[in-house]
Amino acid sequence: MAIIITFELAGVGQAQYDEAVDRLTGGAGLNRPSDWPVRGLVLHAAGPTPDGGWHVTDVWESREAFEHFAAVLMPILQEVGIPTTPPLVCEAYNVVH
């Protein structure tokens, strides 16, 4: 079952997001799901929030795929100073891509 992951990151900006992406990919960027360090990503969208924070929404093929990614991601977020509060996790009812 696909899941939707949503991070609302108060006080985080594009520079921190870009640094985390660089560390995830060794500087290669995240342009396709195959660029990610683990398999299972369906969709990734990120951008600034009106209050100056950062919003990230991912769709993952399964909870297990996301948990594998989280094991890679969380230490990187800590290194770049992005809060590691738990994301909102919802089962996806419908995914169109």
NUVO-536711 format. One line per 5 residues: number of its first residue (from 1); their letters; for each residue x, y, z of C-alpha. Coordinates in steps of 0.1 Angstrom, whole numbers, padded with zeros to 4 digits. Layout:
N
NUM) a) X Y Z | ...
//
This chain:
97
1) maiii) 0000 0000 0000 | 0014 0034 -0010 | 0018 0060 0017 | 0019 0098 0017 | 0046 0115 0038
6) tfela) 0043 0152 0047 | 0069 0172 0065 | 0062 0208 0077 | 0095 0223 0086 | 0093 0256 0104
11) gvgqa) 0123 0278 0101 | 0139 0257 0073 | 0147 0273 0040 | 0159 0263 0005 | 0196 0264 0015
16) qydea) 0191 0237 0041 | 0169 0217 0018 | 0195 0219 -0010 | 0223 0209 0014 | 0203 0178 0025
21) vdrlt) 0197 0169 -0012 | 0234 0173 -0020 | 0243 0150 0009 | 0216 0124 -0001 | 0229 0123 -0037
26) ggagl) 0265 0132 -0035 | 0257 0164 -0053 | 0239 0148 -0082 | 0205 0164 -0074 | 0170 0149 -0072
31) nrpsd) 0154 0150 -0106 | 0140 0115 -0110 | 0130 0088 -0085 | 0161 0068 -0096 | 0183 0096 -0083
36) wpvrg) 0173 0088 -0047 | 0196 0066 -0026 | 0169 0040 -0020 | 0141 0025 -0041 | 0104 0030 -0037
41) lvlha) 0098 0067 -0042 | 0068 0075 -0064 | 0067 0113 -0061 | 0085 0141 -0043 | 0075 0178 -0041
46) agptp) 0091 0205 -0019 | 0088 0242 -0016 | 0086 0272 0007 | 0056 0278 0030 | 0040 0313 0034
51) dggwh) 0054 0315 0070 | 0091 0311 0059 | 0094 0273 0064 | 0097 0244 0040 | 0071 0218 0030
56) vtdvw) 0079 0184 0017 | 0054 0158 0004 | 0065 0123 -0008 | 0046 0093 -0020 | 0063 0060 -0013
61) esrea) 0054 0026 -0027 | 0052 0012 0009 | 0058 0021 0045 | 0088 -0003 0044 | 0104 0017 0015
66) fehfa) 0100 0049 0034 | 0114 0035 0066 | 0145 0024 0047 | 0148 0059 0033 | 0142 0074 0067
71) avlmp) 0172 0055 0080 | 0194 0073 0054 | 0176 0107 0057 | 0173 0113 0094 | 0211 0115 0102
76) ilqev) 0215 0139 0072 | 0187 0161 0085 | 0204 0163 0119 | 0237 0172 0103 | 0223 0202 0083
81) giptt) 0201 0214 0112 | 0167 0204 0099 | 0143 0194 0127 | 0136 0156 0127 | 0101 0158 0141
86) pplvc) 0080 0129 0128 | 0062 0135 0095 | 0025 0130 0089 | 0020 0095 0074 | -0012 0086 0056
91) eaynv) -0022 0056 0035 | -0027 0067 -0001 | -0062 0060 -0014 | -0054 0071 -0050 | -0021 0078 -0067
96) vh) -0020 0091 -0102 | 0013 0096 -0120
//
